[in-house]
Every structure is written in structure tokens, then in C-alpha cells.
Amino acid sequence: MNVVRAARALLLAEQPQFKPHLWFVLTDPDGVPPRVVAVMLRTATRFTDTTLVLRPGDHPFVRHESSVHYSTARWFSVSSILTAVSRGRCHLMPDVSEDLLRRVRAGLLASPFTVNAVREYCGPRFV
């Protein structure tokens, strides 16, 4: 079983505050060392990216309107995710559906907040 792969949802607590947020893995592992692109969800506010707002029912973790914050999209090494899991700072959540993965990926390519290098890397991989 591949623990880190596209469609995986992770509840990840990062430094410095270690406040957990839900992340969606958008790509399969690639490269040496292997890495993936993931993006964070946050509670929707009037200042958030509205490219894709999720509602209850879109994913089991989503209990209120949540924005996919495309400005947070970045690479994670597979080893750093596995280390976070082993240290209890990352928990595997239910995978995203095929439809939701498609919508989140489309939003990454469309959002004006996505870092260009991430968009350029992901574009050919989402075809």
C-alpha cells in the first residue's frame, strides 16, 4: 500500500505552532528522493481564495465552508510525511473522491494564488 500518493488526505501539524490542517496530496510520488505536491484547506473567510470552496459532504473532514488555499501548494518529500506520521504529527484521513481530486487539481491550475513553479510542474501531470 502506498501511504503517500495522489488523493490521500492528511491531517498534518507543522511547525512552529503545530496546529493541524487538512492537506490533499495532488500528485503521485516523483523524483529522487520522491516528493509530492499537496495543498492545505482552511476555514473560508472573506479574505480567502474562492477558487474552490468546499462544503460539508465534499469530504468527511469538512464540517463547514472551507477554502482550498492554493497559495500553500508545495512539495513535500515522502520521507518527511512518513516521519511526521511516525511521530504522530500527521494522521491519514479518508482519501478524496476522484471527483474532488479533479476539482482540486483544476483549481490549482486556475487559481491566481498558485505559485508558478507548482502550476508548471502539475499541469502536465494532471492530464
C-alpha positions in Angstrom: 0.0 0.0 0.0 1.3 3.4 -0.9 0.9 5.6 2.1 1.7 8.8 0.3 0.0 9.2 -3.1 -2.4 11.3 -5.1 -5.9 11.6 -3.5 -4.5 11.0 0.0 -5.8 13.4 2.7 -3.5 14.2 5.6 -4.2 15.9 8.9 -0.8 17.5 9.3 0.6 19.6 12.2 3.5 21.7 11.1 6.0 24.0 12.9 6.1 26.5 14.5 2.6 26.2 16.1 1.8 22.5 15.2 -1.8 23.4 14.6 -3.2 20.6 12.4 -4.7 21.4 9.0 -6.1 19.1 6.3 -3.9 18.7 3.2 -4.8 17.0 0.0 -2.0 15.2 -1.9 -2.4 16.1 -5.6 0.4 14.1 -7.3 1.9 10.6 -7.0 5.5 10.4 -5.7 8.1 11.5 -8.3 11.8 12.1 -8.3 14.8 11.2 -6.2 14.1 11.5 -3.4 10.4 11.0 -4.1 8.2 14.0 -3.4 4.5 15.0 -3.9 2.6 18.2 -4.2 -0.1 18.9 -1.6 -2.4 21.8 -0.8 -4.0 22.9 2.5 -7.6 23.5 3.4 -8.6 26.3 5.8 -11.9 27.7 7.1 -13.3 30.0 4.5 -13.3 33.7 5.4 -13.9 36.8 3.4 -10.2 37.1 2.7 -9.6 33.6 1.4 -9.0 32.3 -2.1 -12.5 31.5 -3.5 -11.3 29.4 -6.5 -12.6 26.3 -4.7 -14.7 26.4 -1.6 -15.7 23.0 -0.1 -18.9 22.4 1.8 -20.0 19.6 4.2 -20.3 16.4 2.1 -17.4 17.2 -0.2 -15.0 15.3 2.2 -15.8 13.6 5.5 -13.5 16.0 7.4 -15.2 19.2 6.0 -17.8 20.3 8.5 -18.2 24.0 7.4 -17.2 26.0 4.3 -13.5 25.5 3.7 -11.3 27.1 1.1 -8.5 25.3 -0.7 -5.6 27.7 -0.1 -3.7 27.3 -3.4 -1.0 29.7 -2.1 0.0 26.9 0.2 0.5 24.3 -2.5 4.0 23.0 -2.3 6.3 20.0 -2.5 6.7 17.6 0.4 9.2 14.8 0.5 7.6 11.4 1.0 10.1 10.7 3.8 9.1 13.9 5.7 5.5 12.9 5.6 6.3 9.3 6.7 8.4 10.8 9.6 5.5 13.0 10.6 3.2 10.0 10.6 5.6 8.0 12.8 5.9 10.9 15.2 2.2 11.4 15.5 2.2 14.9 13.8 0.4 13.5 10.7 -2.7 11.4 10.5 -4.1 9.7 7.5 -7.7 10.8 6.7 -10.2 9.3 4.3 -9.0 9.7 0.7 -10.6 12.3 -1.5 -13.0 11.1 -4.2 -12.0 11.0 -7.8 -14.4 13.9 -8.5 -13.0 16.0 -5.6 -9.4 15.3 -6.7 -10.3 16.5 -10.2 -11.9 19.7 -8.9 -8.9 20.5 -6.5 -6.4 19.9 -9.4 -8.4 22.1 -11.7 -8.5 24.8 -9.1 -4.7 24.6 -8.6 -4.2 25.3 -12.3 -6.8 28.2 -12.3 -6.1 30.0 -9.1 -4.1 33.2 -9.3 -2.6 32.3 -6.0 -0.8 29.2 -7.1 3.0 29.5 -7.3 4.0 29.4 -11.0 6.6 26.6 -10.4 4.0 24.4 -8.8 1.4 25.1 -11.6 4.0 24.3 -14.3 5.0 21.1 -12.6 1.5 19.9 -12.0 -0.1 20.9 -15.3 1.3 18.0 -17.4 0.7 15.5 -14.6 -3.0 16.3 -14.3 -3.8 15.3 -17.9 
